[in-house]
Amino acid sequence: MKRRGWMLMVSLLLVIFLSGNVMAKEKVVVYTSLETDEIDKYREAYLRDLPGLEIHVIRLSTGELGARMLAERANPQADLIWGWAVTNMEDFVAKGMLEPYKPKGVEKLEKKFVHPGFAYVGIDMYIAAFCVNTKVLKEKGLPMPKGWNDLLDPRFKGLIAMPNPVASGTGFLQVSSILQMYGAKEGKEDGWEFLKKLDKNMGQYIKSGSRPAKMTAAGEFAVGASFDFVVAEQKKQGFPVEFVFPIEGAGYEVEANALLKGAKNVAAAKKFLDWAISESAMREYSKFKYGVTLPGIPTRPDLPKLSEIKLYPMDFAWQAKNRDEILKKWESLFLK
């Protein structure tokens, strides 16, 4: 009887101990625009490395994330941003909505990807790429496009999908790179004229950076304007697709993290942000992304070498400053 009572007491203490551990977890709410496929993989790492945190990750498209942050400005519902385009970050630095924070280990990162005042810290980069369905090309008797200008060929009419830049960061980097190529920074309108010509062949604008590639891989389009790793994933899964990086210059974007001003769980948010630039996290990012901001970590071998791609020199500050104007004009022209 004594033994039974002793065992009961031990069991009760164990339950109390375990309950205490659960209750002791610090909550943190994370907004992100990382792709769902990525988040699913990264979750294994942050749950392993941050057992003391109760982490709630809310995934939104680039445009939706910004809209929600603005709507919640007076009462933020998230504590931090994880993996959001630097172009958007720059805009929110100007709005005073990010709290500078210098995460542990930030000195190891390449300085050009870190905001000078630590308002945000870059973690990786992705590059605009066409996902080209070779089977559809063959069936339609179409040539392999080498760049944006080739997509003006009337034979591509209705066979191109592109992200809507209002909702998609990938869509915005594609539009802004085209505008910059055609002299928008000098006040020229040539880029808008090019986009009007391209619009005549457009099959669909989609509120996602990855879906144009996925729909193209499924045979719904001949060309999906998307970004590097999602094209690699479609190819890896056996779809008849190939990469094409525009010969005019491929636009690119850097994804970054930041602490939100007015965060309710600051201590927990800082722990997550420390982890989010750790070697453990960077190795996970490198399984998806073209490059990470921590030197010495190799990128995935199934992506073309960076030296083989002509990158367009993106001006993130210009993009951030002119973003609202660009999106309003794009909506007025192409979402009638």
N, C-alpha and C positions, 0 to 999 in steps of 0.2 A: 504493500500500500504506500509505504514511504517512497519506494522507487517510482511508483506511478505518479505520485504528487511532484516528485523532483523533475521527472520528465515533462510533466505538464508545465511546470514553472519555466524550464529551459525553453520549451516551445513558445511560451508566451513572450519571454524575453527576446527570442529570435524574431518573432513577428513585430514586436515593438521596435527592435533595432532596424529591421528592414524597412518598416514604415517610416521610421525617422530618416533613413537614407533617402527615400523617395521624396519626402517632404522637404529635405534639405536642398534639393536640386534648385539651382537658380534658373529662372525662366529667361529666355531671350527670343525676340521675334525678329526674323530676318526677311527682308524683301530682296528678291533676286530676279534677274532676267536671264540667268543661265538656262540652257535648254533642259527639258525634263529628263532626257537620257543622261545628261551629265549629273544632275542633282541626285538621281537614283544611285549612281556609283559613288559620288562624293559622300553620300549619307553614311555609308559603311565606315569611312575614314573619320568623320567628325564624331560619330557615336562612339567609336573606339577611342579616339584621342581626347574627347571631352565628356567623360562619364558623369561629371558633376553638373552638367547643364541640361536643362529641358529646352530643346531647340525646336522652334516652330518656324518652318521655312514656307514662305508664301511666294509662289512663282507667278510673275506677271510679264507681259510683253514690255518692251522698252517704253513705249508710249503710255501704256496703262500704268506702269510703275510711277512715272513722273506725274501723271494726272492724279493718282491716289495720294502721292506725297503732298501735292499742292492742296488737295481737298482736306487733308489732315494736318495742315501746317500748324494750326493753333493747338492741336492736340494729337501729336504723332502716335500712331498705333504700332509702329515698328521701332526697333532700336538701331538697326544698321542696314546698310545696303551691301550686298555681296554680288560682285560680277555684273556691274552696270557700265554702259559705254561712257568713256571719258568725256565725249562730247556733251552728254547729258550732265555728267558730274560738274563740268565747268560752268554750266548754266546755273546749277543749284549752289555752287560756291558763291556766285554773284548774288544769288537770292538770299544768302546768309542762312541756309538751311542745313549746312554740314558743320559738325563740331570737329575741329582739328584734333587728330590723335596720332601719335607716333608709336605704331605697334612694335612689339619686341622682334628684333631681327631685321628691321626695315633697312638698316645700314648695309645689309648684304645684297639688296636688290639694286638693279640698274637705276641710277638716279633719274634718268630721263623719263622714267615711268612713275615717278613719285612726285606728287604736288609739292612745290617748294615750301608751302606752309603746312604740309601734312593734312590738308583737307580731304585728300583721297590717296590711295595707294594702288597702283596698277598691278594686276596679277598675270594677265595673259593677253594675247592678241589673236584676232581672227581676220581672214582675208576674203574679200568678195571673190566669188568664183561662179562660173556657169556649170550647171549640171546638164550635160548633153546626153540625151538618150540615142545611142547609135542605131538601135533597132528602128526607132521612129524615123530617124534621118534616112535610113535605107529605104523604108517603106514609102516615104514621101519624096524620095529623090533629092534630098537637100544636102548642100555642102556642109562640112564641119565648120562652124563659125570660129573665127580667131579672136574676135573682139566685138565691142558694142556696134561698130559701124556695119558689121556683117549682118546684124539682126534687123537692119533696115530693109533687107531684101524682101520684096513683096511675097516671096514664097513662104516666108515664116509667119504670115498673117494668121493670127489666132492660135499660134503654136508656142507662144512665149508666156511664161509666168514670172511675176516679179513681186517682191514684198511691197506692201503699202508703207511708205516711209513715215506716215503719221503714227502707225502702231509699231513698226519694226525698226530697230536700230540698224539692222542689215540693210533694209530698204533705204534708210536715210543716208548711210555711208555710200551706197551706190549712186543715189541722186546727187549728193553733195560732191562726190568725186567727179561726176560728169560735169557739173556746173563749174567746178574749179578748173577742169581740163580746158573748158571753153571760155575761160577768162572772166568768170563771175566776180572774182575778187577785184578786177579792174572795171567793174560795172558793165560788162558785156552781157548781152541777152542770148548769145549763140547757144549756150547750154540748154536754155528753155526751148529753143527752136528744135534742137536735137531731140529732146524728150517728147515734143509734140509729134515728131516723125516716128519715134519709137512707139508711141501710144497707138498709132494706126495698126501696128502688128500685134499689140498686146492682147493675149487671150484672157488674162485675169490678174488683178492686183490682189494679193493675199495678205492678211494681217499676221504674218509670221515670216521669220527669216529662213526657217528650215523647210516649211511645207512646199515651196516651189520646187525644191530638189526632190522631195519625197513624191510629189505628184508627178514630176517628170520621170522619175525612176519607175513609177507604176504605169507609164505610157500615156498619161493624160496630156503631156506637152512634149515638144521636141527639146526645148531649152528652159531651164529653171534658173533664174538669177538668184543665187543663194550665197553660201559661204563654205570655206574649205572643208572643215571636218565633217559636215553633214553629207557632203558629196562623197567623201571617203567612206563614210558609213554605208551609204547606198551601194557603193562599189564592193565593199567588203561583204555585203549580204548577197552578192551575186547578181545584182541588177545590171543591165547592159548600158552602163553610163561611163562617161569620161569627164575628167576635169578640163576646164578651159579657163585660164586666167587672162582677162582682156589684155590684148597686146598694147592698147593705148595706155595701160597702167591700171593695176588692180587697187581699188580702195581698200583700206584696212581700218580696224578699230582696236583700241585697247580697252579691256574690261578692268574695272577697279572696285575697291571696297571703300566704305566710309561710315563713320559714326554719325547718326542723325542728331541734330540739335533738338533737345527736349526729350531725348530717349528716357524711358522709365526704368530701364534695367542696364544702367551704364557699366557696372562692373562686369556683368555677364557678357555684355556686348564687346567689351575690350578683350575678354578671354577668347571670344570667337574670332575677333579680328586678328589677334596674335596668331591663332591657329591658321587662319586663312592665308597667311603668307609664310607659313612654316614649310620646311622641306617636305614633310609628309603630305601637305595639301598640294604643293607645287608638283609633286610626282603624280598625283591624281589628275591635276589639270593637264599635264603633258600627255596624258593618254588620249586626250581629245583635241587639244589646241595646237596651233602652229608653233607657238613659242611661249615660254613663261618668263617672268621678269627676274627669276632667281638664276644666275649664271650657273652653268655646269650640268643642267638637266637636259638630256636629249629629248627631242620631240619624236612623235610617232613616225615610224619608218615608212608607212604607206602614203605619206604626203610628199609631194614634190619638194625638192630642195629649195630653200628660200632664195638661193643664188640664181635659180632658174626662172624666178618670177620678177616681172617688172612692177614694182610697187609705185603707186602714185603718192607723192609727198603730201599727205593730208595735213591741213591746217586746222587743228582741233579748236583753237581759240576763235578763228573765223567762223567755223561751223556752229559753235555754241552761240556766238553773238548773233548770227543770222538765222538760227534754226527756226524760230517761230515764223519769221517772214517767209522762209523757204517753204515750210509746211503749209502755210495759208495759201500761198500762190499755187503750190502743187494740187491742193484740194480743189481750188477754184478752176483749175484747168482740166483735171483728170477724174474728179469724183462728182460729175454732174448728174 
